[in-house]
Amino acid sequence: EDGEPGSNAGLSPSSSKSKSRSPNGKARKPVIDETLFHGLEEFMNRDEKIFLTELFTSGQVRCLAQAAMILHGVLRMSMSGKHAAISKQNEPPMSKYESQKHVDFIAKTKLSFPLSNHMPGYFLIPSYSSKSGWMTLSDQKWDGSITPPPASKRSFNHIYGQYYKPPQEVYPQKVVTVQGVRGPIGRLGLRRGDVITHVNDAAWTGTAQDLQEYIYECNAQHPQDEISLTVNCNVEIATFLKIRHEMMRRSQEPPASNRA
């Protein structure tokens, strides 16, 4: 139902009906947040962007993990050249000026509403042996805080400090983090500090050593198979992205005095 990696099968725009309402009771128009798409927005049509935005900002871990997997599929499709088949009726291509203006808008939005430095991601990694050691993992204690991007360290807490609070009752939480990658895994986009939340699409509750041993075992038994790792799809990031989206939406609404 979630779709296969490398395809748009998980995109079901027709099932995405925004039910949010504005303060005056009227149904709100769907809001597309292209800052979430890692530069892949050109490979999706409007309905798909709406659907992915709603998954990313739902506040639910399950939807967040699905969004990460779908975006990975869009990436693979774009690299295969199949994106030419994407249906974009009534969406004429942008001119160079419009395209640059669009890029500038996304950059400005990221400054006004910075994203986490560790965003949800879905990766297919080759298994490896203890000898090759293509990835280093570590158990870490996490207080639920969101790491800002380097360019927004000063403004991050000022923007979100009074709105985002770690949602779980007990902290610190013990998490498995990526400490280093090299070889073929080093080219996939995993980053130091990413929290591994799912392995082969199932929530991971083991330790870093448990995961390393699992990867070694997979390599010994099925060396050609890939393992899926989902990162940063936890209740903290889900809550943060939902709050950020609501703040962006409110900033676009007219002042109360101007509402009918």
Helices and strands as residue ranges (DSSP letters): G 13-15, G 34-36, G 41-43, H 46-56, H 61-80, G 82-85, H 96-112, E 121-126, E 135-142, G 150-152, H 153-160, E 173-181, G 183-187, E 196-199, E 202-203, H 208-221, E 226-231, H 235-252, G 256-258
